Amino acid sequence: MSEGIGLAQRIARLDWRAVMMVLIAILGIGVLAALISNQRSADAVRDAALARQSQSYEVMILAQSLAGTMASAEATLARYVVSGEESVGRDYVAEWQRAQGQLSLLARRTRGHEPEAELIPELRTAFADRGKELARIALHTRFNRNAAAYAYFDEARRSPVLPRIQGLLGRIVAAERTLLNERSRRARQTSAEAEEETRNLILFGMLIVIGAMILGWLNIRAIRERAAAAAEAQAQRERAVELEAAVAAATAGLQEEARERAAAEAQLRQAQKMEAIGQLTGGIAHDFNNMLAIVLGGLELAKRHLPEGATQSVRHIDNAAEGANRAATLTRRLLAFARSEPLTPQAIDPTELIAGMSNLLERTLGEGIAVQTRTTAAGWHVWADRHQLENALLNLAVNARDAMEGRGTLTIATGHATLDGEAARDCSPGNYVTIAVSDTGGGMTPEVMERVFEPFFTTKPVGKGTGLGLSQIFGFVRQSGGEIRIDSAPGEGTTVTLYLPCHNVDQPAEVRPAERIGPRPEPHRALDILLVEDDPRVLSATVAALEEIGHRPVPCEDPLTAPRIVAGLHALDLVISDVIMPGQTGPEMIAALEPQLDNVAILYVTGYAGDAADHDRFGGRPVLRKPFTLAALEMAIADAMAQRGGGEPAHPQTATG
């Protein structure tokens, strides 16, 4: 009887254990299903967030591209107004139509976005108004009504429509950036919640496994059932590991794709920003040179007319002239960044150049800096401006010294690299000589590296730097057909690498006829000079300068009236003309005056450095850069007269009835 009762109790205990095992198995399956569902939900939310972020980036890039295309179209229109070439006019029409297409695409991409969609009609209206303004300029240019075209072009530059378009585009980008930040925040919040749920489910699953192990330990006599339960638990763990590995691989792929897309978009934004800053600084420097020409000319004339013994006045004038000359140097550095400063390239052995700078570097950097050089570019040469390249390397060395706070190791290494495909980035594929300047300083953060080439941006204390060093190097390297790259991280130092195109030393260097070597000719006697300058202040200052050095200038504010003035002159030895003037450029005026000029010398004056480098545009005639001194003016006049073959005064030809 007792044996029967014991058997019944054992059967009851086995039934209880079996029920618990079944419950544990069901809970385990539920946890696994919840894990899978939670992971899929997290993946779907992440994919949707990435898609929305991509859409926001596309809207911002479209807005910036529209602004860039409009600026390019207006620049092409300006060239059309100046040149009058029909091909340039067709280029302008094509670029403006491309801007219209970008505006339509922007409208489609922002459909349903508030408040961007509300700004699109206003942007379309402003775009249409701007198009009418520019079309009026193009129409007058097409029918050779140049004076009207210049007037309308000048009016269009001051039109409030363009700032309104830029403001609307800025508001669209700002609104889309705000939307992007909100979407990113929501995605991060959702991801954090999903991770928290996953951790809770894993913890609950671990508790279930522990319970199963306890039951297995208690059910020692049920060997077969315990072994089956252990095998099932092992299988579940393996499936979970495989699932986690698959999810991790998919997540890594998505993250890498997002990083690549973000890097490409950042590179595009940086290129557009640097191009816009370059155009702005080039225009500012051109206008500033005109103002400096008036200041320096007036100071020099004032100094010449001071009475004997006015030492205090001389000192004040010299201080003012020094400040103006420093401002002129600043404009040259701005023009170097804008790639408008003319270069005088030559074949350079980089290893020899660095060796020749060793003494200069040691004196400049001080005893606390150890300078090391390495070269693997033996036999390779570059075609660049030697003075600009030396200045670039000296600037980089000084920046490295400041980054190392006067103590550390500076390494200058030369090498050779072949760039093609994606490795070429912003330069043409081909062979390049590399010059890398490395320091052991504190390095730079990504935020600083994004702005390091901007003019006037500096991390140095006030009075320790202008912020133009790297921007000037950037302009010089790009103008030389190369590229500059920076590799840096906080605490790991900085390496700046210049990529300059290789040069075949067997090829003869081009020698321009205007680049004369040897002593300059002596100044001539008093000359009859026609001075053409549209800026009345510059005209007045230059007339005073010419009279001061003994010449007889005849002023002319409008190039279109020059033929009438020339016809009324009894003698004319020299024509001095500005280059960029409303109504007619200097070279166009000289071409129109050619029948009236018999053995008359020509001298061009410009405040834009790019003009001074364009020898072909001026037919090899000398070009004087603004601002200039009286001595420089005398030398330029002597050059122009010598090129004419100077001698007896010439006489303008007049029309006969």
C-alpha positions in Angstrom: 0.0 0.0 0.0 2.8 2.4 0.9 4.7 1.6 -2.3 1.6 2.6 -4.3 1.3 5.9 -2.6 5.0 6.7 -3.2 4.7 5.8 -6.9 1.7 8.2 -7.1 3.6 11.0 -5.4 6.6 10.5 -7.8 4.2 10.7 -10.8 2.7 13.9 -9.4 6.1 15.5 -9.0 7.1 14.5 -12.6 3.8 16.1 -13.9 4.6 19.3 -12.0 8.1 19.4 -13.3 6.9 18.8 -16.8 4.4 21.6 -16.6 7.1 24.0 -15.3 9.4 22.9 -18.2 6.6 23.6 -20.7 5.9 27.0 -19.2 9.6 27.9 -19.2 9.9 26.8 -22.9 6.8 28.9 -23.8 8.3 31.9 -22.0 11.6 31.4 -23.8 9.9 31.3 -27.2 8.0 34.4 -26.3 11.2 36.3 -25.2 12.9 35.3 -28.4 9.9 36.4 -30.5 9.8 39.7 -28.6 13.6 40.2 -29.2 13.2 39.6 -33.0 10.1 41.8 -33.2 11.9 44.6 -31.2 15.0 44.4 -33.4 12.9 44.5 -36.6 11.0 47.5 -35.2 14.2 49.3 -34.3 15.6 48.6 -37.8 12.5 50.0 -39.5 12.6 53.1 -37.3 16.3 53.6 -38.1 15.8 53.1 -41.8 12.9 55.6 -41.8 15.1 58.2 -39.9 18.0 57.7 -42.3 15.6 58.3 -45.3 14.2 61.5 -43.7 17.8 62.7 -43.0 18.8 62.0 -46.6 15.8 64.0 -47.8 16.7 67.0 -45.5 20.3 66.9 -46.8 19.1 66.9 -50.4 16.9 69.9 -49.7 19.8 71.9 -48.2 22.2 70.9 -51.0 19.5 71.9 -53.6 19.1 75.3 -51.9 22.9 75.9 -51.9 23.3 74.6 -55.4 20.5 77.0 -56.6 22.3 79.9 -55.0 25.6 78.8 -56.6 24.0 78.4 -60.1 22.4 81.8 -59.9 25.7 83.4 -58.9 27.4 81.6 -61.8 24.7 82.7 -64.2 25.1 86.3 -63.1 28.9 86.1 -63.4 28.5 84.7 -67.0 26.1 87.6 -67.7 28.7 90.0 -66.5 31.2 88.5 -68.9 28.6 88.7 -71.7 28.1 92.4 -71.0 31.9 93.0 -71.1 32.7 90.8 -74.1 29.4 90.9 -76.1 30.1 87.4 -77.4 27.0 85.5 -78.4 28.5 82.2 -77.1 28.8 83.7 -73.6 25.2 84.9 -73.9 24.1 81.4 -74.7 26.0 80.1 -71.7 24.2 82.6 -69.5 20.8 81.4 -70.8 21.7 77.8 -70.2 22.9 78.4 -66.6 19.7 80.4 -65.8 17.6 77.6 -67.1 19.5 75.2 -65.0 18.7 77.4 -62.0 15.0 77.2 -62.9 15.2 73.4 -63.0 16.9 73.4 -59.6 14.1 75.7 -58.2 11.4 73.3 -59.5 13.2 70.3 -58.0 13.5 72.2 -54.7 9.7 72.9 -54.8 9.0 69.1 -55.3 11.4 68.1 -52.5 9.9 70.5 -50.0 6.3 69.6 -50.8 4.5 68.8 -47.5 7.3 70.4 -45.4 6.2 73.3 -43.2 7.3 76.1 -43.3 9.6 75.4 -46.4 6.6 74.8 -48.7 5.2 78.2 -47.8 8.4 79.9 -48.8 8.6 78.4 -52.3 5.9 80.7 -53.9 7.7 83.7 -52.6 11.0 82.3 -53.8 9.5 81.7 -57.3 8.3 85.3 -57.4 11.7 86.7 -56.4 13.4 84.4 -58.9 11.1 85.6 -61.7 11.8 89.2 -60.7 15.5 88.6 -60.8 15.2 86.9 -64.1 13.5 89.9 -65.6 16.2 92.2 -64.3 18.9 90.1 -65.9 17.0 89.5 -69.1 16.8 93.2 -69.6 20.6 93.5 -69.3 21.1 90.6 -71.7 18.6 92.1 -74.2 20.4 95.5 -74.3 23.8 93.7 -74.7 22.5 91.6 -77.5 21.5 94.7 -79.5 24.9 96.4 -78.7 23.4 98.9 -76.3 26.4 98.6 -74.1 25.9 101.8 -72.1 22.3 100.9 -71.2 23.4 97.3 -70.4 26.2 98.6 -68.0 23.7 100.9 -66.3 21.1 98.2 -65.8 23.8 95.8 -64.7 25.0 98.3 -62.1 21.3 98.8 -61.0 20.8 95.0 -60.8 23.8 94.7 -58.4 22.0 97.0 -55.9 18.6 95.4 -56.5 16.8 94.2 -53.3 15.6 91.1 -55.1 18.9 89.2 -54.8 19.2 89.7 -51.0 15.6 88.6 -50.8 16.3 85.4 -52.7 19.4 84.7 -50.5 17.3 85.4 -47.4 14.6 83.0 -48.6 17.1 80.3 -49.4 18.7 80.8 -46.0 15.4 80.4 -44.3 14.7 77.2 -46.2 18.0 75.8 -45.2 17.6 76.9 -41.6 14.1 75.4 -41.4 15.3 72.1 -43.0 18.2 72.0 -40.6 15.8 72.5 -37.6 13.6 69.7 -39.0 16.7 67.5 -39.4 17.8 68.1 -35.8 14.3 67.2 -34.6 14.3 64.0 -36.7 17.7 63.0 -35.4 16.6 63.6 -31.8 13.5 61.4 -32.3 15.6 58.7 -33.9 18.0 58.6 -31.1 15.2 58.5 -28.5 13.5 55.7 -30.3 16.8 53.7 -30.6 17.5 54.2 -26.9 14.0 52.9 -26.0 14.5 49.9 -28.2 17.8 49.1 -26.6 16.3 49.4 -23.1 13.5 47.0 -24.1 16.0 44.6 -25.6 18.1 44.7 -22.3 15.0 43.9 -20.3 14.0 41.0 -22.5 17.5 39.6 -22.3 17.4 39.9 -18.5 14.1 38.2 -18.4 15.4 35.4 -20.7 18.4 34.9 -18.5 16.1 34.4 -15.5 14.1 31.9 -17.5 17.3 30.0 -18.4 18.3 30.0 -14.7 15.0 28.6 -13.8 15.3 25.9 -16.4 18.8 25.0 -15.0 17.4 24.8 -11.5 14.6 22.5 -12.7 17.0 20.4 -14.6 19.2 20.0 -11.5 16.1 19.0 -9.5 15.0 16.5 -12.1 18.2 14.5 -11.9 16.4 11.2 -12.4 14.6 12.5 -15.5 17.9 12.4 -17.5 16.3 12.2 -20.9 14.0 15.1 -20.3 16.8 17.2 -18.8 19.1 16.5 -21.8 16.4 17.5 -24.2 15.8 20.8 -22.3 19.5 21.6 -22.2 19.8 20.9 -26.0 16.8 23.2 -26.6 18.3 26.0 -24.5 21.6 25.7 -26.4 19.8 25.9 -29.7 18.0 29.0 -28.6 21.3 30.6 -27.5 22.9 29.9 -30.9 20.0 31.3 -32.8 20.1 34.4 -30.6 23.9 34.8 -31.3 23.3 34.4 -35.1 20.5 36.9 -35.0 22.6 39.4 -33.1 25.5 38.9 -35.6 23.2 39.5 -38.6 21.7 42.6 -37.0 25.2 43.9 -36.1 26.4 43.4 -39.7 23.4 45.1 -41.2 23.7 48.0 -38.7 27.4 48.5 -39.5 26.7 48.6 -43.2 24.1 51.3 -42.7 26.3 53.3 -40.4 29.2 53.2 -42.9 26.9 54.3 -45.7 25.6 57.2 -43.6 29.2 58.3 -42.8 30.3 58.2 -46.4 27.2 60.3 -47.4 27.8 62.8 -44.6 31.5 63.1 -45.6 30.6 63.7 -49.3 28.1 66.4 -48.3 30.5 68.1 -46.0 33.2 68.1 -48.7 30.7 69.7 -51.2 29.6 72.3 -48.7 33.2 73.2 -47.9 34.1 73.5 -51.6 31.1 75.8 -52.3 31.9 77.9 -49.2 35.6 78.4 -50.1 34.7 79.3 -53.7 32.1 81.9 -52.5 34.6 83.4 -50.1 37.3 83.5 -52.8 35.0 85.5 -55.1 34.1 87.9 -52.4 37.6 88.6 -51.2 38.8 89.1 -54.8 36.2 91.8 -55.4 36.9 93.5 -52.1 40.6 93.6 -52.7 40.1 95.1 -56.2 38.0 98.0 -54.8 40.4 98.4 -51.9 43.4 98.8 -54.3 41.6 101.7 -55.9 41.1 103.5 -52.6 44.8 102.8 -51.6 45.9 104.3 -54.9 44.3 107.6 -53.8 45.7 107.4 -50.2 49.3 106.5 -51.2 49.3 109.1 -54.0 48.0 111.8 -51.8 50.5 111.0 -49.0 53.5 111.0 -51.4 52.4 114.3 -53.0 51.9 115.9 -49.6 55.3 114.7 -48.4 56.9 116.3 -51.5 55.3 119.6 -50.9 56.2 119.9 -47.2 58.5 122.8 -46.3 62.0 122.3 -45.0 62.2 121.3 -41.4 58.7 119.8 -41.1 60.0 116.7 -39.4 56.9 116.0 -37.4 54.7 116.2 -40.4 57.1 113.9 -42.3 56.9 111.4 -39.5 53.1 111.5 -39.5 53.0 111.1 -43.3 55.5 108.2 -43.2 53.4 106.4 -40.5 50.3 106.8 -42.6 52.1 105.6 -45.7 53.4 102.6 -43.8 49.9 101.7 -42.7 48.6 102.1 -46.3 51.5 99.8 -47.6 50.5 97.3 -45.0 47.0 97.5 -46.2 48.3 96.9 -49.8 50.1 93.8 -48.6 46.9 92.6 -47.0 45.1 93.0 -50.3 47.8 91.0 -52.0 47.3 88.2 -49.5 43.5 88.3 -50.0 44.1 88.1 -53.8 46.4 85.2 -53.3 43.6 83.4 -51.5 41.1 84.3 -54.3 43.7 82.9 -56.8 43.9 86.3 -58.5 47.6 87.2 -57.6 49.8 86.7 -60.7 52.5 84.1 -60.3 56.0 83.9 -61.9 56.5 80.1 -62.1 59.8 78.3 -62.7 61.1 74.8 -62.5 62.0 74.0 -58.8 63.8 71.1 -57.2 61.9 70.8 -53.9 64.8 69.1 -52.1 67.2 71.8 -53.1 64.6 74.5 -52.1 64.2 73.1 -48.6 67.9 72.7 -48.1 68.4 76.3 -49.1 65.9 77.4 -46.5 67.5 75.5 -43.6 69.3 78.6 -42.2 66.2 80.7 -42.5 64.1 78.1 -40.7 66.6 77.7 -37.9 66.7 81.5 -37.3 63.0 81.8 -37.5 61.9 78.9 -35.4 64.5 79.2 -32.6 66.6 76.7 -30.7 63.6 74.9 -29.1 62.5 73.4 -32.5 64.4 70.5 -34.0 64.0 70.5 -37.8 64.2 67.2 -39.7 64.0 66.7 -43.4 63.3 63.6 -45.4 63.1 63.2 -49.2 61.9 60.5 -51.6 61.3 62.9 -54.5 64.9 62.9 -56.0 64.8 63.9 -59.6 61.2 65.3 -59.5 60.6 69.0 -60.1 57.6 71.3 -59.7 56.5 74.3 -61.8 55.6 77.0 -59.3 56.4 80.5 -58.1 59.6 80.1 -56.0 58.9 83.1 -53.8 55.3 82.0 -53.1 56.4 78.4 -52.4 59.1 79.6 -49.9 56.6 81.8 -48.2 54.1 78.9 -48.0 56.7 76.6 -46.3 57.8 79.4 -44.0 54.2 80.1 -43.0 53.6 76.4 -42.3 56.8 76.2 -40.2 55.8 79.2 -38.1 52.3 77.8 -37.6 53.9 74.5 -36.5 56.2 76.3 -34.1 53.3 78.1 -32.5 51.3 74.9 -32.2 54.2 73.3 -30.4 54.6 76.4 -28.1 58.3 76.8 -29.2 59.4 73.2 -28.3 59.1 70.1 -30.4 60.1 68.5 -33.7 59.3 69.9 -37.1 59.5 67.4 -40.0 59.6 68.5 -43.7 59.2 65.5 -46.1 59.2 65.5 -49.9 57.8 62.7 -52.0 56.0 61.7 -55.1 52.4 60.6 -55.5 50.2 59.5 -58.4 46.6 60.6 -58.0 43.7 59.2 -59.9 40.0 58.5 -59.4 38.7 59.4 -56.0 42.3 60.0 -54.7 42.6 63.1 -56.9 39.7 64.9 -55.1 39.8 68.5 -56.3 42.9 68.3 -58.6 43.5 66.7 -62.0 44.7 63.1 -62.1 48.5 62.7 -62.7 51.9 62.8 -61.0 52.4 65.2 -58.1 55.3 66.2 -55.8 54.3 66.2 -52.2 55.8 68.5 -49.5 54.5 67.5 -46.0 55.1 69.7 -42.9 54.5 67.8 -39.7 54.6 68.9 -36.1 54.3 67.3 -32.6 51.9 69.9 -31.3 48.4 69.6 -29.8 46.6 69.0 -33.1 43.2 70.4 -34.3 39.6 69.4 -33.7 37.3 68.6 -36.7 35.5 71.9 -36.1 38.8 73.9 -36.5 39.8 71.9 -39.6 36.5 72.8 -41.3 37.3 76.5 -41.1 41.1 76.5 -41.2 41.3 77.9 -44.8 38.9 80.8 -44.2 40.4 84.3 -44.4 40.9 85.9 -40.9 40.1 82.7 -39.1 42.7 82.0 -36.4 43.0 80.2 -33.1 45.9 82.3 -32.0 45.5 85.0 -29.3 44.7 88.6 -30.4 47.7 90.2 -32.0 49.5 86.9 -32.6 48.2 86.2 -36.1 46.0 87.6 -39.0 44.4 84.4 -40.0 45.5 84.8 -43.6 48.5 82.4 -43.7 46.7 79.2 -44.5 44.2 80.9 -46.8 47.0 82.4 -48.8 48.7 79.0 -49.1 45.3 77.5 -50.1 45.0 80.1 -52.9 48.6 79.7 -54.1 48.4 75.8 -54.3 45.0 75.9 -56.1 46.3 78.6 -58.6 49.4 76.3 -59.2 47.1 73.4 -60.2 47.6 71.5 -57.0 45.8 70.6 -53.7 46.4 71.0 -50.0 45.4 68.4 -47.4 45.5 68.4 -43.6 45.7 65.4 -41.3 45.3 66.2 -37.6 43.6 65.1 -34.4 43.7 66.5 -30.9 46.9 65.3 -29.1 48.4 63.8 -32.2 50.0 66.8 -34.0 49.3 68.1 -37.5 50.5 67.3 -41.0 49.9 69.7 -43.8 50.7 68.2 -47.3 51.0 70.3 -50.5 50.4 68.4 -53.8 52.1 70.3 -56.7 52.1 69.0 -60.3 55.3 67.4 -61.5 57.3 69.3 -64.1 59.5 67.9 -66.9 62.7 69.8 -66.6 63.6 68.9 -70.2 60.8 71.2 -71.5 62.0 74.8 -72.0 60.3 77.4 -69.8 58.0 79.9 -71.5 59.3 83.4 -71.5 56.8 86.2 -72.0 58.0 89.1 -74.1 56.8 91.6 -71.4 59.0 90.0 -68.7 62.2 91.9 -69.6 65.5 91.2 -67.8 68.1 94.0 -67.3 68.2 97.6 -66.2 65.1 99.7 -66.8 65.3 102.7 -69.1 65.8 106.2 -67.7 62.6 108.4 -67.4 61.7 110.5 -70.4 61.2 114.3 -70.7 57.9 115.9 -70.1 55.2 114.1 -72.0 51.7 114.9 -73.3 49.5 112.2 -71.7 45.8 111.2 -72.0 44.7 109.8 -68.7 41.4 107.7 -68.8 40.0 106.7 -65.4 36.3 106.4 -64.5 36.8 106.9 -60.7 37.0 110.7 -60.3 39.0 110.5 -57.1 41.6 108.1 -58.6 41.6 110.3 -61.8 42.3 113.5 -59.7 45.1 111.8 -57.7 46.8 110.4 -60.8 46.6 113.7 -62.6 48.3 115.3 -59.6 51.0 112.6 -59.6 51.7 113.0 -63.3 52.0 116.8 -62.9 54.3 116.3 -60.0 56.8 114.3 -62.0 56.7 116.9 -64.8 54.2 115.6 -67.4 51.2 117.3 -69.0 48.2 115.0 -68.4 44.7 115.5 -70.0 42.0 113.8 -67.8 39.2 111.8 -69.3 36.4 110.2 -67.1 34.5 108.4 -69.8 36.3 106.1 -72.3 33.5 106.8 -74.9 34.6 110.4 -75.1 38.3 109.6 -75.6 38.2 109.7 -79.5 36.8 113.3 -79.4 39.5 114.4 -76.9 42.3 112.7 -78.9 41.1 114.4 -82.1 41.4 117.8 -80.4 45.0 117.3 -79.1 48.0 118.8 -80.9 50.4 116.3 -79.4 50.1 113.0 -77.7 52.9 110.7 -76.5 51.2 108.3 -74.1 47.7 107.0 -73.2 47.3 105.7 -69.6 44.0 103.8 -69.2 42.2 101.9 -66.4 41.1 98.4 -67.5 37.6 97.9 -66.1 35.3 100.8 -66.8 31.6 101.2 -67.4 30.6 101.6 -71.0 33.9 100.3 -72.5 37.0 98.5 -71.1 40.5 99.9 -71.5 41.6 97.4 -74.2 38.3 98.0 -76.1 38.9 101.7 -76.0 42.5 101.4 -77.3 41.3 99.1 -80.1 38.7 101.7 -81.1 41.4 104.5 -80.9 44.0 102.6 -83.0 43.4 104.5 -86.2 44.0 107.8 -84.3 47.2 106.6 -82.5 50.4 106.9 -84.5 53.4 105.8 -82.5 51.6 106.6 -79.2 52.7 104.5 -76.2 50.1 102.7 -74.1 50.2 102.0 -70.4 47.4 100.1 -68.6 46.6 100.6 -64.8 44.5 98.2 -62.8 43.7 97.4 -59.2 42.8 93.7 -60.1 45.9 91.4 -59.9 44.5 89.0 -62.4 44.6 91.7 -65.1 48.3 92.3 -64.5 49.1 88.7 -65.2 47.1 88.6 -68.5 49.8 89.6 -71.0 47.9 88.3 -74.0 44.8 90.4 -73.3 46.9 93.7 -73.5 49.0 92.8 -76.5 52.2 92.7 -74.5 51.8 96.3 -73.4 53.0 97.1 -69.8 50.5 97.0 -66.9 50.9 99.0 -63.7 49.3 97.6 -60.5 47.4 99.8 -58.1 48.3 101.1 -55.6 51.6 102.6 -56.9 54.2 105.1 -55.9 55.5 108.0 -57.9 58.7 106.1 -58.6 56.7 103.1 -59.8 54.7 105.4 -62.1 57.8 106.9 -63.5 59.3 103.5 -64.2 56.1 102.2 -65.9 55.9 105.3 -68.1 59.6 104.8 -69.1 58.8 101.2 -69.9 55.9 102.1 -72.0 57.9 104.8 -73.9 60.8 102.4 -74.4 58.5 99.7 -75.8 57.1 102.3 -78.2 60.6 103.0 -79.3 60.5 106.5 -77.5 62.0 109.5 -79.0 60.3 112.5 -80.5 56.7 113.2 -79.4 54.0 111.6 -81.5 51.0 113.4 -82.9 47.5 111.9 -83.0 45.9 111.5 -86.4 42.8 113.5 -87.0 40.0 113.0 -89.4 39.9 115.2 -92.5 36.9 116.4 -94.3 
